[in-house]
Amino acid sequence: MANTRSALKRIRQSEVRRQRNKQVKSKIKNTVRNFMNSLGEEDKETARQNLISVGRVIDKAASKGVIHKKTAARKKSRLAKKLNQSQQAI
């Protein structure tokens, strides 16, 4: 256990941040899952709208520091690539 007041405060801050990061990462996963499901249904317009919403969630997470900016760019790029491939297959 921590011995100093500053260490105790750091533990409290870390826990609050951990909970916040957990919520944001869960939201990213859920929106990506919705996007992938819309790709499977082959509805182009819904998939495009879901990609936009995924992009917003990922960008917000990157701006808050939950994920790295390059990780966000990579995720968005890969999802856009999947959308383009699915549209070419149709």
Buried (B, 14 or more C-beta within 10 A) or exposed (E): EEEEEEEEEEEEEEEEEEEEBEEBEEBBEEBBEBBBEBBEEEEBEBBBEBBEEBBEBBBBBBEEEBBEEEEBEEBBEEBBEBBEEBEEEE
